[in-house]
Every structure is written in structure tokens, then in C-alpha cells.
Amino acid sequence: MSAATDNSMYLGLPSIISRNKSSILGFLKNKIKSRINSWDGKLLSRAAKEILLKSVVQSLPSYAMSVFLLPVKTCTEIERLMAQFWWKTTSSKGRGIVWMNWDHMASHKTQGGLAFGDFLTSTLLYLLKSGVPRTIGTREQTSILRHPWLPLPNNPYVSSLHPALMNQQVSSFLQIDSRQWDVGIVRNSFNQVDADAIMSIPLSFLATTDFWAWSGERSGQFSVKSAYRLLQDQKDEQTGNNYSGFWVKLWQLKIPPKVKNLLWRAVSGCLPTSFMLCTKNVDVPATCPVCQGNIETIMHALVTCPFAHACLNKVSATTSLKAQCFSSLLSLNFASSCDVGEHWTKPETNTIKMNVDAAMFEEDGMYGFRIVARDDTGRLIRSKSSCFLGAPLVEVAEARVKEALSWIKNNDWQGATLETDSVVTV
């Protein structure tokens, strides 16, 4: 058996790790650099580059990231290589002009970025497979003060200091004869914030023993994707970013990916017009080289320039949507979508259709649901409604669809159809 040397590898990873992790894990940077260099000289659109970076480059260090904590220097160098490949054009001799910082490009597409991802955050999450849990269930094994069981994102621990909370379990604040919160005891023992959070927790009659669950996933299982999403949401809250539905509508347009990317660069101010080149200290005249009459801004180059305007007017009927997209997107003015409302339809003959929906009453701290049963002629057979204390997530409230299933069983209805608007519940 031969002894492992300093540069030996085992299963694609270094056998020996020294204090200088940047040099030991430098093979990741060299592997990515070699892969990117193999793409040079190919005529790739921005959309094609985006696919290569996300599917190939970002997957190369995944295995190493699940074992080692990549140094900040290594993550920064990999992101720099990706940025150079993205912004470099076939005509640029050097690295090209970087029109946007990587942090913005790594943000989600609904936030104005391209969702390239943050390597430093990802390498941390790959090693935090346990996550930050919270306790759910019957609450007989959940300590009031020692366990993080409140549905509060910033601090899931109880902050109240009432002496009656010492060495008590959460189940002691439930009514004896039913699985409902004892409102009086909860209000008297906890402060306003904790009491409101407790009353918002829905209680299930079928709950088993307490267990740990990851709040970022509906399944309760920890995933790197959900943890990354939570960290990015916290970053947006700290920076005060308030994003509208503009970017969502942009990426939902039924046009080729390369056209979407062009629109994204236009709206983000990343097109190399004469005016934008001047802002990057490029020695070129700011006037439009076509009409020679106005400063060539992005809006002028694509919409208001006489030449561009004439081109848009001559667009055929099959591609008139592109002209509309250019003008609407660049003016940042989306028309309100005309969603067609769905109408109730009759069920099949000799069958029953049941519609169930939940409603939230946030001001009163309550939520409820209603069930309506109708026959094949549309005649109302029976209805039912209930109201509960709490302010759970909408998905949890919609899960009351199980009440309708129990109702069908109790009434012994055959051939019944259940209709709801909750895709998650279904």
C-alpha cells in the first residue's frame, strides 16, 4: 500500500488538508477555468451562457462543498471567473465591461437578478444539514422556555418571564377536554407578542408525539434550497429592497430566452449604448450614431430613435408582440393582467360536487372554512362552516379540506367530487 502524498486525491478530493485551504482546494478553480476556456470562440447567446454557468460551472464544486467549507477567497475567484465569462463578448479583447456586480446578479430573477447563486452562502448551507428546527406535535414533550416552538422568524423562543412558565410543558396551556388553547391562561401568562404567536398555532386532533421539523419546507425536512431561500429573503429585508411583480411578468413572457435576456439587460441598464459607455469612462460620443440627433440612451436606441421606431412599425403581425414588449418593459409600465375568473361547473349526473375554501380574519386573529355541497342540477344540498382561533399560514388553513372528506364519509355520499383552489393541499 502506497502512502498518500500532499497532492494525492481520493474520490476526487484531496487526501490531506493543510491550513492553507485556498491552495489545496485551488483545483476547483482550475477545473472551472479550464471548462470555461473550452467555451471560448463559440457563438453563444446570453441565454446559452446562463444555462452553461448554472448547469455546468455551479455543479462542479458541489461535491467538494458538501465535504469542505470553501474559503472565501476560493468562492470569490470562482464568481469572478463566472462574471468574466458572462460579460465578455466575442469582440472584446480583455475581460469586457462589467455592467452589474455579482451580488445583484446572484439574486433571484423576481428581484432583478439572474439567480446565479451565492457560492459562499451555498458552501455554508451544504454543511448545515441539521438546520434550525422547531417543535410540533402534541406538545407534551415540548418545554415552554427551552425549545424553539413559536412561529416567529426572528426569535422562536418564548420571551415572557412569568414564574408560572418555569419547568412547564406546552401541553399545560391546552384545554383539558379538547385540543384547544386555553385563551385565558395564555393571555395571562405570556406577553402580547408571545400570546399572539401561540394563538396563531393551529392544533391538529391527529397530532402524534412532538418532533423536530424544518420550517422552511412544507414537508418538514431540511434542504439546502429552502435554507438558501430563507437567507436571501433575510438579506433583502436588511437592504430594504421592495420588489414589485414587474420582474415576474418579464420572465413569464412567451418569447425566446435570448429576447428575455435582452429585455433584462435593457431594463437593468446593461446595454452598451453610447450614453451607457460614457458612464463607464469609454471615450465615445454620447450622440446616437444613427440619427445623430439625440443622446443614445437605451430607451432611444430601442424605442424612440426614428430608425428603431420605423423598424417597430414594420414588424409583421406575427411578431408584433416583441414591439409591444419593448415599449412596455422599457417604460416600466405593465398593464394589469386580465385574468379570467373561473366559473362553477355542474358535476356529472347523479353525483355531488363539494366546494371548500378557507378564509383568514387577521384583525380578529381567527380563520375559518366553509363547505358547500350541490347536486348535478346546481341545487344546494347542504353547507357547513367553522371558525377557529389563530392565524396560521394560508396553506395550513386550506388544509381544512380534510373536514370535507370526513363530511363525505359521515353522509355516506357516493361519487362525490371535491373542488378547492389550493394546489398545495391537493
Buried (B, 14 or more C-beta within 10 A) or exposed (E): EEEEEEEEEEEEBBEEEEEEBBEBBBBBBEBBBEBBEEBEEEEBBBBBBBEBBBEEBBEBBEBBBEEBBBBEBBBBBBBBBBBBBBBBEEEEEEEBBBBBEBEEBBBBBBBBBBBBBBBBBBBBBBBEEEBBBBBBBBBEBBBBEEBBBBBBEEEBEBEBEBEBBEEBBBBBBBEEEEBEBBBEBBBEBBEEBBBBBBBBBBBEEEBEEBEBBBBBBBEBEBBBEBBBBBBBBEBBEEEEEEEEEBBEBBEEBEBEBEBBBBBBBBBBBBBBBBBBBBEEEEEBEBBBEBBEEBEBBBBBBBBBBEEBBEEBEEBEEEEEBBBEBBBBBBEEEBEEEEEEEEEEEEBEEEBBBBBBBBEBEEEEEBBBBBBBBBBBEEEEEEEBEEEBBBBBBEEBBBBBBEBBEEBBEEEEBEEBEBBBEBEEBE
